[in-house]
Amino acid sequence: MATLPIVQYEEKIIETVENNSIVVIIGETGSGKSTQLSQMLHRRGYSKIAVTQPRRVAAVSVARRVAQELGVQLGEEVGYAIRFEDRTSRNTRIKYLTDGVLLRESLADPELNDYSVIILDEAHERSLNTDILMGLMKRLVKLRSSNLKVLITSATLDGDKVSKFFRDCPVLNIPGKLFPVEVLYSKERPVNYLDTALKTALDIHVRQPEGDILIFMTGQDDIEKLVSKLEDEVRSLDEGSCMDAIIFPLHGSLPPELQVRVFNPPPPNCRRIIVATNIAETSLTVDGVVYVIDSGYVKQRQYNPSSRMYSLEVVQISKVQANQRAGRAGRTRPGKCYRLYPSQLYHDEFLDVTVPEIQRSSLAGSVLYLKSLDLPDIDILKFDFLDSPSSESLQDALKQLYLIDAIDENGAITSIGRKMAELPLEPSLSRTLMEANNYGCITEALTVAAMLSTETALLPGQSKTEKKRKRPLSNLPDGFGLGDHIQLLQIYERWYQTDYDIGWCKDHGLQVGIIMYSGISMIKWLVSASCIFFPKLRHSGHTATYYLQLTTYCSVGAGGLFVILLQISTQEPKNNPVLNFLPPSKSKVLPPATYPYDDHLNHYCSHLALLLGPEPSGVRGMTFARDVRKQLSQILQKIAKEPLDIKENRKGEEFRRDYRNLRKALCVGYANQLAERKMHHNGYRTLGFRGQIVQVHPSSSLSSDELGKFPDYVVYHELIATPRPFMRNVCSVEMKWVIPIINKLNTLNVYKLSGGGMDHVEEESGIPDLPKKNVEVSAAADDNESRIQAARERFLARKANK
Ligand SMILES: Nc1ncnc2c1ncn2[C@@H]1O[C@H](COP(=O)(O)OP(=O)(O)OP(=O)(O)O)[C@@H](O)[C@H]1O
C-alpha cells in the first residue's frame, strides 16, 4: 500500500496534539484522517481513542479497515458502536462510533473519562450531533485540560471558523492527495438526470478500462429505478462485448448486512456499479471505485419549527459535498468524476458549504440531552453553537419538552425527562413508554416504539416498491380503524402468534426476500459450523475463499439440498435443531460474524444473494423491530427503579380491547403532535402554537365513523409537507385526554424553560384555535357534553377572531 500523505506528518501532528487540547486537522479526501490518526495516537500511547462518524455505515467500515490494518479481530482492540449495535470489548482501544452514540455516552459519564482522545471526524458534514458535541467539547477541555485531547477533522471544513470557535486553536493543513481525480463536467444540466446517469454509467462500462462505478442519486426511489434500468441494460449487452457487471443499491433504509455488501470484492472480470445516496459521500472507501457519477442533487429533510412540519426536498448539493463525492474516486488508484452539471453552475450557484443540520432539524431530542447533562448555568437559548439554530427552533424544542413533562416550568429536567434521555428514541416515543408503564401497557407500547423506530417500516409504504406491496398487506390487521400505531402493534402481535414464523411474512407478500435472507443466514451458520469442525479453514484466507466459492456452486447445483435448507431456514434460529448446535451470535443485529474470514463469508453470501434475487427489506423491518424491541426492553429494565412487567407479548387479549390505555399513553407522549378535526369535514388543525390545516395521509389505517367522519382528535407521528401537508402515522385519541395538555399550553413561559430565568420578555403562548382560559379537567367527565361545550367555545373563539 502506498504511504498515505498524513503519515508523513506524524511527528508534526503528535507534537501539536501534545501541546494543545484542541487541534483542527484539514487534509485532502483520502489522505488518511479517518484510518490513520487514531492509529498514530494509539502508537504514541494514548490509552483510549474515540472517533466519531456522522453515519453508521462509515463507523462500521472504517473500524473494519483499521482492525484489518492492525491485524486484530474487529471488536477487540478496534471496535465500533452504532445505535442498537455495540461491537467493542474491554480490550477496545480505538473505538469508532456515531456522534449520536458518543452523545449518549456522555449522559452516563458527562466528562467522558473513558477516553483520552476524542476525534470528531467529518466535521464538515455539520451533523446535528457533531455540532452539539463541538459545543460540549469546548466545555469539556476546560474541565479535563490535563488529560483530554480533542481533534476536529475534515477535508473540507472552514478551519479558521472552527479555530475561532475553539479560542484560536491551531489548524494543521495536511497537503497531498494519494491519487489524482480528473473532474469532467456536463455541457448543460440534463433534463432527466436519471437517464443521463444511466447513459453515463453504461458508457463507462462499455468503453472505459476496469474499475468500479459509484453513482450518487437522491433517494431510494431513484436508486431502485436506476438499479432496475441498469440491470436491464447490462443484461441486453452482447455477451462477451464487455466485462460482466453487478449492481448494488446503497441507502440508509437498507439493513446493515446489505449495506456492507458493497465492500465485498466483485467476482473476476466483473465490474461493480454502486448506486448510492449521500450515505456514501464521506469517509467511505470502496476499494476499486475508479469512476464517480455525481447527479449534483441530494434529498434533504428540512424542519420548519413554526409549522412543526418536515419536508423532504431535492436540493442542489454544496461545493463541499461535490468535492467529497469526487473524493470517493482516486482512493486506491487514479480516478474520474463525471459531474452531471456544467462547471459554471458549480462555481456560480453551488453553496460553498452545506447548511448545518442543526438549522434544519427538530431539536427536541438534542435539547433534552443538553438539559440532562446538568451543565452549570446552561441557558439553552444562549448555548455556544458553532452556528446557532434559530431561536424559534430552540423554543419549539423547549415547548415540546415541557408539554411531555420532560422539563418543568422552570426549565429543569424532570425525573421523567432523565429516563427519557436514556432511551435511544425520539422524545415522543420515550415519553409514551414512560406513560404506558403507568397504564400497564408497556408491553404494547414497546412494540409500537420498536416498529416505528425500524427504519424499513413495513407500513406505510414509502417507496414505489413498498406501495406495490400494499395490496398483499391488506390481509393484515387493520388497527380496528383506531390508527396506524395500533395497526403496527397488531401486525407484530399477529406475527408473534405465529411464533415469529417467517413464512407468515411470506404469505403477506414478502416471500422471496424472506427465504433468501433466512437461507443466507442458514448457510452462514453452516459455514461457521464447518470451520469449527475443520479449524484449518479459519486461518487460511485463500483456502477459505476457495472453499467458500466451491461450496457456493455446489449449493446452487445441489438444488434439492438447497430447498431443504431453505425449508429448515424458514424457522427462527431458536427453533432450529441444526442451529442450536452452533455458537451464539456476537453481533446483536447482524447474522453471526464470528471468525476472521467474515469478509470472505459476506462475499460468498453476496454471490448467493445475486443469484437469488431481490432484497428482503420487509423482513428486515420485522426481524429488526423484534431485535430493537428486545434491546429497548433491556434498557427500560435497567433504568426503572423496580422490575417492569414487560412480556414478550400478550397472546390474543388485545384483540378484544379498544387499546384505550395505549392510546392514552400515546396522547401524553405526542402532546406536541395533536390535531383536532375541523367541524364540517375531515381536515384537521394541529393544536398548539400556530395551528396548521393538515390531512390524514392516504396510506393511514384510521377509519371514519358511520357519517364518514374521522375522530375528533388524533396524534400524529410526523407532519410531511408535500404539496398538501399530511399527518403520517396517526392514532385516534379522546378529548378528555387532550384537555390537560391544552391547559399546560396556556401556562408556559419559554424563557423560563430555556433555563435563563425571567430576564426576558413574557412570552405570549397563544393557541389560535382554542379557548385561552384554563379548561377544567373535571368538565370533561362527560364526553358528549364537553365536546358540545368545546365546539361552542371554538365557534365563539373563531367568531371573535374574525
Ligand atoms: N476499505 C479500504 N480498502 C482499501 N483501501 C482503503 C480502505 N479504507 C481506506 N483505504 C485507503 O486508505 C486511504 C485513507 O482512507 P481514510 O478514510 O483514512 O481517508 P480520509 O482522509 O479520512 O478521507 P475522507 O476525508 O474522504 O474521509 C484511502 O484513500 C485508501 O487508499
The ligand as an ORCA input file, in Angstrom:
! r2SCAN-3c Opt
* xyz 0 1
  N     -11.529     -0.426      2.899
  C     -10.436      0.016      2.264
  N      -9.918     -0.684      1.246
  C      -8.819     -0.234      0.589
  N      -8.181      0.892      0.895
  C      -8.650      1.619      1.901
  C      -9.804      1.220      2.648
  N     -10.039      2.149      3.578
  C      -9.078      3.089      3.444
  N      -8.243      2.754      2.436
  C      -7.091      3.528      1.969
  O      -6.746      4.478      2.955
  C      -6.842      5.778      2.414
  C      -7.235      6.726      3.509
  O      -8.565      6.494      3.923
  P      -9.207      7.406      5.044
  O     -10.627      7.022      5.161
  O      -8.376      7.350      6.268
  O      -9.062      8.838      4.385
  P      -9.669     10.233      4.848
  O      -8.567     11.229      4.782
  O     -10.359     10.086      6.150
  O     -10.703     10.510      3.702
  P     -12.119     11.280      3.744
  O     -11.824     12.716      4.041
  O     -12.614     11.101      2.366
  O     -12.937     10.612      4.758
  C      -7.798      5.672      1.254
  O      -7.581      6.687      0.302
  C      -7.438      4.316      0.709
  O      -6.293      4.398     -0.089
*
